[in-house]
Amino acid sequence: MESYNVFFSIVIPTYKRKRELTNCLLILRDQLKELNNIDVEIIVSDDAFEEPICIDGLPLNFVAGHKVGPAANRNNGAKYARGKWLIFLDDDCVPDSNFLVEYWSAIKNNMHVKVFEGAVFPIGKKTSMNQDAPLNLVGGKLWSCNFCILRTFFIAIGGFDENFKYPAMEDVEFAYRLKKSGTKFCFVEKAKVYHPWKYGLYNADYVRKHFHSTMYFVHKYPELRSSYNRLYYVRILFHNLVSTIKGLYYYKGRGFFKKLEYDIEHIKIVFTNKFKSD
């Protein structure tokens, strides 16, 4: 049986977000004092591999990523971990002040559980039509920006699928694979992180990358073809067009042209792509 000197290994993939990453690390440092006799390490897997950040009092290990996408970057960080439990965070997340304590308490009170997911809240209000942020208020999402998993189990199930080259669907596939294996998630409501609203997701390039990732997902799991078919994208398109019209009023047109670019690319997907379910 493997013995552990480290309890938590916090894995943070990053790429050219030094300011946001530094803020996240400083918040984590302030929490370590709350975990008496619980050893924690932080592994930052950097796909840009810029000059490492040094923060006094923080057990920090910077490693070079392989520059082939966020799924591979997370796996790379996990490869260097020594802890019994892995916690995955995004570099731009702001962990709540009791983040680590809440995960530790949940593990202590649910000894049979192998996977825990925390809550994800956006920071502030959305102010533009071309902003987006992950949200997880009641569980069942397993977003990669905030979950905790037994390291031996993460290795046994194969980690993230590195065929996902873009930041799209890799955590959806991971969650689906866990569900297929019969694994139950425990939602830890108070293990919260706050995620900034992001610009740049509402554009044609992101739509194409997301579609590519979704088609790979469906190829891997043919039983889902009927769920990710042409009708699925027609529904997305209808929802997006409605949100664009509403956004003209709510956001005073801010981000309209990028959002329109996003909608047009969805129209192209609906009418120009052949779906395996057709």
N, C-alpha and C positions, 0 to 999 in steps of 0.2 A: 504493500500500500504506500502510495506517495505521501510524503510529509511536506508540510508547507510552513515556511517561515513568514511568508507574506499572505495576508488574507485577501485584500483587494488589489487587483491590477487594473488601473484605469487606463483605457486605450483611447487615444485621441488622434484620429487622422487629420492631417492639415495640409493646406496648400496656399501659401502666400497670404496668410491672415495673421500676421505677427501681433498686431494690436489686439484683435479679438482673442487670440490664443492666450496672450499674456494676461488679459483680464480674467479669463476662465481659470488659469492656473493660480492666480493670486487668491481667488475665491476658494479654490480647493485647499490651498495651504492653510487658510484660516480655519478650515473645518477639521484638519487633522488632529488638532489638540482636543477635540471633542471625543475622539475615538481612543480611549485609554487602552493601552496594551494591544491595540490592533494595528498591525503593520500594513502600510499602504505604499504602493509604488505607482508612478505615472509613466506610461510609455507614449511618447509622441512620435508617430510615424509621419515623416514629412516628405511629401512628394516633390517639393521644391528643394528640400534639404538646404535651407538657408542657414545662416549662423545660429546655432542653438541658443535658446533663452536660458539664462541662469537665474534662479530665484533661490535665495537663501532659505534653508529650512524645508526645502521641497525635494523629496526623493524622485528625481526626474531623469529619465533616460530618453535622449533624442536618437532616433534611428532613421536611416534613409529609406524612403519608400521606393517602389519599383516603377512609379509613373505610368501605371496601366489602369487607373480608375480607383474609386473609393472602396469598392469591395476588396480589391487586392491590398489596398493600403490598410484597411482594418485588420485583415488577416496577417499582414506583415507585423503590425504592432502586437497582435496577440501571440505571435510566434516568440517574441522576446519576453512574454509575461511569465512571472514565477508564482503568481498568486493563485489561491484556491478559486477565487471568483474573478471574473472579468466584468468590468463596467465599461460600456461603450458610450462615449460622448462626442458631440460635434465641437469643433474648435471655436465656433461663435456662440455656443450656448452659455447661458448664465445659470449655474446651479443654485438652487435655493440654499439657504443657510444651514438647513438640517438634512441636506441631500444624502450624504454618506451615512449619517446616523440612522436615517429611515430605512435605507437598504439593509444595514447591519441588523436592525431590529426585526425587519421582515424575515430575513434569513434565519435568525435565531428562533423565531416563532413559527416557522414553516420548514422544518428540517427536511421534509420529503420533496420540496419543490426545487426544480433545477433552473427555472427561468423566471425572472421578475422583470416587470416593465414599469417605468415611472411615468408620471404625467408630464405633458408638454404644453406650455402656454406660449402664446405670442407676446412679444414685448410691445406694449402700447397698442395704439389703434392703427388699422390699415388706413393709409392716406392717399393711395394711388391705385388705379385699376391694374397696373402691372406689378403688384406686390403679392407675395404668397409666403406662407409659413406653415410648418407642420403643426398639427393639433392632436392631442390625445388626452381627453378629460376623463374617460371611463374605462380605458383599457381595450385590449383586443387589436391594437395596431402594431405593437413591437417596433416602433420607429427606431432606426439605428442611432439616433441622437440621444437616446436615453433608455438603456436596458442593461440588465445584469444577468449573467449566465455562468453556471458552473464550468470552469475551464476545461475539465476533462470531457464534459458533455459537448462543449463547443467543438473540441477536436474530433470527438467521435462522430459527430454529425457532419463534419466536413467544412465547418466555417462558412463564410460567404462564398457564393459562386462567382469566381473571378471572370467568368465569361460576360458578366455585366460590366461593361467598360465605362458606363456613364452613371451619374448620380440619379438613377431612376430604376425602380422596381427591384433593386438588389435586396432591400430589406423586406419587401413584399414576398419575394420568393423565399427568403430565409424563414419568415414567419409561416408561410404555407408549408414548407418542408417540415417544420417542427410540428405543425398541426397534423400533418399526414402521419407522423410518427407516433401520434397520440400524446404528445407533450402538452401539458397544461401550463398556462402562464398565470402568475400571480400579480395582480395590479397593485402597485404601491402608490397610492394617491398622493402621499406627502413627499415622495421622492421626486421633487419637481425640478424641471429646468425651464428656463425662459428662452425662447428662440426669436431672433430678430426677424422682422419682415424682410424678405429678399426681393430685390429687383433682378430682372434678367431671366426669370423662368417663363414669363409670357413673351416668347418670341419663337420664330419659325424653327431655329436651330434646336431649341429645347424640345419642341413638339416632335421633330424627326428623331431625335435621340430617344425620347420616351417611347415612341412607337416602335423603334428598333428593339428596345429592351422588352417591351410588352410582347412582341412577336416571338422573341427568344423564349420568354416565359411560357407562352402558349405551346411552342414547339417542345419544350421540356415536359410540359404537363398537358397532353392532348385532351384530357378530360375537361379542360377549361375552355376549349375552343368556342363552345356555345355562349360562354360568359364574356369573351373578348372578341366579339364578331363585329360585323358592319353596323348592326343595330346599336351595339354598345357605343360606338363612336358617333352615331347619329344622335344618341341621347346626350353625349358629352357636348357635341356641337350645339344642340338646342339649348342646353344649360348655359354654355358659354355666351351664346348670342344674347340670351336674356340678361345675363350678368353684365354684359357690355352695355346694353341699353340702360340698365339700372345705374351702372357706374358713371354714365354721363351726368346723372343727377347727383348721386352721392359723393362723387369725387371731383365734380366740376370739370370733368374731361381729362383730369391728370392721368397720364399713362395710356391715353386712348389709342394712339397709333401703334404702340407695341402690343397692346391687347388685340387690336384689329389684325395685326400680323399673325398673332397666335391663332385667332379664329379662322383666318384664311387658310392657314396650314392644315387645320382640322378639316376644312371643306375639301382640300386636296386629298387628304387621307380617305375620307368617305367615298369620294367619287373616282379616285385613280388607283387605289390599291386593291389587290386581290387578296381576300381573306381565305384561310384554309377551311373555314366553315361554309363558304359559298357553294 
